[in-house]
Amino acid sequence: MHTDSNFILNTICDEFNFSDGNKKLSKYLKLTTYLREKIEHREFPHAYYLPSTRQLAKNLNISRSTVIKAYEQLQFEGLINSKSGSGYQITNIFESQDFDSKIKNDVNYPEISKKGKSFLKNVSLIHSTDEKFIGFRPGLPPLDVFPVNQWKRLSNLYWRHIKYSSLSFSDSSGIEVLKKNIAKYLNLTRGLKCDYHQIVIVSGSLQSLYLIGNALLNPSDTMVMENPTFPNVNSIFRSLDANIKPVSVDDEGIKINDLKLLENESPKLIHLTPSNHYPTGVKMSLQRKREILKWANKHEAIIIENDYDHEISNWKTKKESIFSLDQQQRTIFLGTFNRLLHQSVRLGYMVVPYYLLETIKALQKHSHRFVSPSNQVVMSQFIEKNHLYNHIKNVVDVAKERKTTFIENFKKHMHPSMTIKPSQVNSLHILTEIPKYISDTKLAEALNKENIIAHQYSKCFVEGQKQGLIFGYSCVKRPVIEKKIKKLSQLYLNFIEI
């Protein structure tokens, strides 16, 4: 018996009485009326199961045929569905997502804030995070190689030994043991030296950017970003009403010396992905990093160094980070475990200059408050016991194998008008370009209907656009890669001019 049907059974037995109401109605109609009202008023939630006909009949001391007849009437009205082997499930009669039609027009509400309207306007730039299918969604690691049992054991240990005092509020910037382990981890894997007090634990890169933007930007303040870049980055800072100055990227990284500023423009921020530019895979040269620092010092700007998948793109190599080269403490370093482990772990971090630290922590206290301490402790243990290192090694090996499979099948099956753009680094995505006359948005929508996920290249541009698709291959097993590329090839032929 379903747990939710137990809840409904207890409610019916407590509330329903055949002697109440219209005495002329038969028992089955009284039961039908009662259940209908409960469902229509959402007191019995959709997707819940009604009690079995046998169980309800027994508890109400009536014949089973009476219950069956009531259920059949509700099914005829579309309020419940019969699920073979499961019972009767309440349908969602309120499933329409047309919220505008549900707004009460005869009620006076306060006006939405300018910031609220701005975020609403730009939400379409955000790459969806709730797609049902994973192939070929960019940004996902090989989910099937995540060491579930190791994580589960560490999680069980945490809850087995937890003290009641630890179930209260946690430090908004993160627990000390995890911050210390991340500081050691960054030193060993990236040669980045920092004080663990500078580390702030967040749920991911988006939260980091939201906190930084609110800490530093007033409406119309100028900031700089690579063009192209993450659509999510563009969306955050557009929504904060920043004056965004896009700068193009070549095979050495952002061409910061090409930026022309007006006399009254003084950029506060510059967002960069130097170890693996998104989405082109360009690795910023040491000379360009020094140019960035010189430019930031001149303009008194803060640098956001978004190192979103350093471990994958720079496995066993230590390239100088901008943070490490910075002598003026004006660089914020961002990292995330979501792209290494899985998206639902919701753990990231940033290394913040001292002057900005208390402001960031205050903003976090007013918003997200703190990240789950249990996840933080487990992550700390995961690092200490070397599970993270071993997992990354496994991810790199599996991703490399699947990338080879993807490229081989792509070249074998795809029309030559869709081309793979060469990349300087290993990554978890592949960028392709398509002819200008094809809309990558319409192509992505068509693929999505056939359960193939790809992100649009055009959405990555702040200004000017190129058409293409970004594919994530590492989360898809080899046999499925070939199958989906064949399907991709067939669908793509509908868009090209032959």
N, C-alpha and C positions, 0 to 999 in steps of 0.2 A: 504494500500500500504506500502511495506517495506521501511524503511528509506534509505537503501542502493540503492534501485531501483530508489528513487528520485534523488540520486546523479548521477546514470547512465543515467537517463532520461534527466537531465539537460545537461550532457556532450554531449549526442547524439544531442540534439537540438542545442547546441552551435557550434558543429563541423561538423556534417554531412550535406552534400549537394548532392542531386541527380544529379546535373549538372556537378559535378566534375568527373574525371576519364574517363574510357572507355565508350563512348556514346552508344556502341552496347550492353552493358550489360543491362539486365532488372532491374527494381527497386529492386526486391527481391534479385537478385544476388549482386547488389551494397551494399544493406543493410547487406547481409550475409558476404560479404568480409570485410566490415568495422568492424562488430562485431567480426568476427574471428580474425582479426589483433589485436583488443583491448584486446581480451581474451588471445591470444597467447603471447602478449607482456606484459601481467599482468597489463595492465592499468585498466582493470576491474577485481578486485581481485576474487579469487575463493571463493565460498560460498555466494557471493553476488547474489541478484536476479535481473534479467532483468525486465524492466517495463512491465506491462501487455500488451498484444497485443492490447487491446482496447485503452489504454492510449497512447501507442506509435504511433498507427495509427492516433489518433486524433491530436497529437502534430506535426506529420510530414505531416499531411494533405494527407494521403494515405489510401488505402483500408486496412481493417483489414486482409483480406486474404493474402495480400503481406507480412505483418509482420508474420503471422502464418507460411507461407511457408518458410521464412527466419529462424524462430525459429526451424522448423522441420528439416531443413538442418543442423543446428548447433547441434541439438540433435542427428541426425544420425552420425555426426562426433565425438560424445562423448564429446563435449565442454560444453553442458548444459544438465540438467536433468529436467524433468517435475515433480514437486512436487504437488500431489493432494491437492487442496485447498490453495496452497501457490503460485504457479506460476512456473517460469522457473529459476532454480538455476545454477550458473556457477560451473562446476566441477573442481576439483583440478588435472590438468594434469601434475603438477610438484610435486606430492606427494611422490615420491621415497625418502627414507632416505639414499640411498647409496651415501653419500657425496664424497667418494673417486673417484667415476666415474665422478663427476662434477668438480673435481679439474683440472685446466689447467696445463697439464704436460709440455707445451712448455714455461712456464713462470717461471722465477727464483724468488723464495721467500726467505726471511731470515729464518734461521733455528729456529725452536721452541726452547724456553729456556729449560734448564734442569728442572726447576720447572714446566713449562707447561707440559713437557713430563711426569713428575712424577705424576701430578694430573690426566692426561689423563690415565695413566697406572692403577691408583688405583680407578678410578671412579666406577668400577664394584663392589667395596666393599660397596658403599653407598646403603642403602636400598632405593628403588624407592619412590619418593614422588608424583608421578603423576599417580598412579594406579587408574583406573576408578571406581573399586568396593571397598567397604569398609569392607566387611565381609571375613575373620577374620583378618583384617589388624591391627597389633600391634601399640600401641602408640596413638590410637584415643580414646577420651572420649565419653560418650553417646551424640552424636551430637544432637539427637532429644530432649534433655532436656535443651539445651542452651537457656537462656532467651532472645530470639531475640528482643522482644518488649521493654524490659528494655534497652538493648544496643542501639536499634534504637532511643528511646526517648532521651537518653544521647547524641547520635550522632547528632540528630536534634537540640538539645539545643546548642551544640557547634557551629554548622554552623549558627544558628540564631543570636548568639551574638558575633561572631568572628569579630575582628577588622582587617582592612586592614594591619596594621603593623605586625599582627601575621602571615601573609601569607608569610613572608620572611624566610630567613634561621633560623634554630633552633640550639640550643646548641647540639653539636655532642654527648655529653654524656647523653642527655635526659633532659626533662623539670623538673624544680625544684619541682613542686608540686607532680609529680608522684614519684620522687625519695624519697621525704619525706614520702609519704604514704607507699611506699615499705619498707622503714626503720622501720616505725611503725608496719607494717604488719609482718615483720620478727621477730620483738621483741615479739609481741603478740602470734604468731603461732609457733615459733621455739625457742624462747628465745635467738635469735641471736641479739646482740647489735652492731650497726655500725653507723658511721657518714654517713649521706645521700650523702655527697660529694664523698664517695667511690663507690657509685653505678653508673654503666654505663648501659644505656638502649640499648639493641641489638634486632635483629630480631629473635634470637633463639640461641640454644646451639652451633650449627655449626659455627655461626659467632663468638661467644665467643672464641671457640677453635682456630679458624683461627687467631684471633687477638692475643691471648696468645702465640700461637706457633711462629708467626712472631716476637713478641716482645722479645722472649727469646731464640729461637733455631737457631743456625747456622747449616749448613749441617753437618751431622754425630754426632751432639751432642746427648748425651744419655738421654733417658727418660724412665720412668717405667709406665706400665699399667697392670690392672687386666687381667687375662686370664681365662675365656673368658671376652669379653667386647662388648660395642657398635661397630658394624662394621664401623659406621661413624667416631668414634673416631680414630680407627685404620687407616682408610683411610686418614684423615686429617694429622696425624703425619707421616705416611709413605710418603705422598706426599711432606711433608716439609723436607724429607730426614733425619728424625731422626733415631738414633740407638735405636730401641725399645727393652726394656728388659721386657718380659712378666713374671708375677708372678701368680701362681695358687691361688685359693680361696677355703677355707673350710667353715664349718658352723659358723665361727666367722669372716670371711672376708679374706682379702688379707694376705698371709703369708709372710710378708715383710722380716722377719729374715731368710727366705730360699733363698733370693736373693744373688747370687754370682756375684761379680763384678771383672773385670780385674783390674790390678793395675792402668791403665791409664783412667779408666772409672769413671766419676764423674757426676751422673745424675742431670740434671737441673730441671726436672719436674716429677711429679707422678700424674696420673689421677685416680680418685677413684669415686665409687658410693656407699658410705657407708650406707645411710639410706635404700637403696633397690638396692642391686647389680643387674646389668643387665647382663644376663637375668635370673639368678637363684633365685633372691628374697632373698638372704642372707642379714641379717642385721648385720653390723659390731659391734663387741662388744666394750665396753669402753676400755678394755685392749688393743685391737688391735689399736684403735685410738691413744692411748698414745704411742704405739710402733711406729706408723707412724710418729708422731710428733718428737719423739726421733731420728728416722732414718733421717727425713728431716733436722733436726737441725744439725746432724752430717755431712751430705753431702751438706749442704747449698742449699737444693732443695726447689722448690716451689710446693705446693700441690694444685691440682685442685679438689675441692669438688663439684662434679656434683650431685646436689640434684634434679633430674629431675622430680620426682613426690612425693615429701615429703608429700604433703597434702593428697594424696590417701593412701599411705602406712603407714602413721603415724597419722591418723586422731585423733585429740584430745589428742595426746601424745607429749611430748617434750623430745626427746632424745638429748643428748649433741652433737652438731655439732663439727666437727674438727675445724672449724673457731672459735667457742666460746672457745675451749680448748687451742687454739694456743696463746702462750704468745710472740711470736717473729714476728707476722704479716707476715707469709709466706704462708697463705692460701687464695686462690681465690675461692669464693663461687658462684656457678652457679645455677640459677633458670629459669623457663620458665612458661609462662601462656598458651603456645600453647597446652600443653597436658591437661590443665584444661578446657579451653574454646573451642577452635577449632583451627586447624592448620593454617587457613588463617588469624588469628588475627595478627600473626607475631610479638610477643612481648615477650622478655625475658630480663634478667638482670644478671649482675655479680657484686659482691662486691670485690673490688680490693685493695690490700695493697697499701699504699700511695706511696711507692717508684716506683711502676709500673704504677701508675695512669696516669701520663702525657704522657707516652709512648703509652699506650693503646688508649688514646684520640687522640693522633696525628695520629696513624694508622687508627683510625676510620674516622678522617677527610679526610684522603687520599683515603679512599675506600668507605664505605657505607654512609659517611657524617652524616646522622641522620635518625632516625626512624620517621615515619609520626607523626607530633605533634597532629593531630586530634585523632589518635588511643591512643596516650599517655594520652591526656586529658580525653577521655572517660574511659580509664582503671583506671585512678586516681579516677574519680567519681564513677566508678563501685566498687572500694574498699571502698571509703568513705561511700557510702550509704548502705554498708553491703550486696550488691548483690553478691559479690564474696564468702563470707562466706556461704550464703544460697545456692548458686549454687554448691559449693563444697560438702555441706551436701547432696544435691540432687544427685550429681554424685556418691558419695560413696554408697548411698542407692540403686540406680539403678544398679550400677556396681556389688554390692554384690548379688543382685537378679539374674542378668544375668550370673554371674559366677556360681552360683548354678545350673542354667538351663543348662549351657554349660557342667559342670562336669557330671550332671545326664545323659544327652543325650550321652555324650562321653562314659561313662561306659556302657551305654545300647547298643550302636550301633557299637563302634569301636572294631577292632580286638585287642586282648590283647597284641600284640607285640608292639603297640604304647602305651607308658605309660606316664602319667602325673607326672612330677617331683615335689615333694612337695615343698612348698614355706613358708618362715617364715612370709611373709607380704601379705597384700592385695595389689593387683596391677591391672593394666589394661591389663595384658597379662598372658598367661599360657604357660609354657615351657613343651614340650613333647620330649621324646627320642624314637628312632626307632632302629632296628637292624643295625649293622655296614655295612652289605652287601647292604643296601638300600641307594642310593644317595639322600640326602634331597634336593639337587639342582634340580635333575630331577623330584622328587616328587612335589616340589613347582611349577615347570614349568607346569607340568600336571594339577595341581589344578588351576593354573592361567588361563589356557585355558577354564576351566569350571567356571570361575568367582569366584573362592575361593582364597583369598589372605592369604599367610602364609610366614613368614620369616624363612630362614634357620639358624639352630643352628650352623652349621659348619662355617658360615661366621663370627661368633663371636670370633673365636679363632685366636690368633696371631701365635701360634704354637700348633701342636697337634690338633686333631679334634674329635668331637663327632657328630653323626648324629641325627637330630631331627627337629622339627618345632615349631615356636613360633606363637601362635594365640592370636589375640586381640578380645575379646568377647563383651566388653562393648558398642561398637557402633552398635551392632546388636540386633534387637528386638527379644523377646522370640520365637515367631512362626518361624521366619527365622533361628534362631539358630538350632532348631531341623531339619529343612529341609536341611540346609547346612551340618550338621554333617552326616546325612544319605547319602548325595551325596559324602561327604568326605570318608566315610566308603567304599562305592562302588568303588571309584577310588583307594583307598589304597590297596584293595585286588589284584589289578593288579601288585603290587610291591612286595608282600610278597611271600615267599616260603612256600607253604602249604604242 
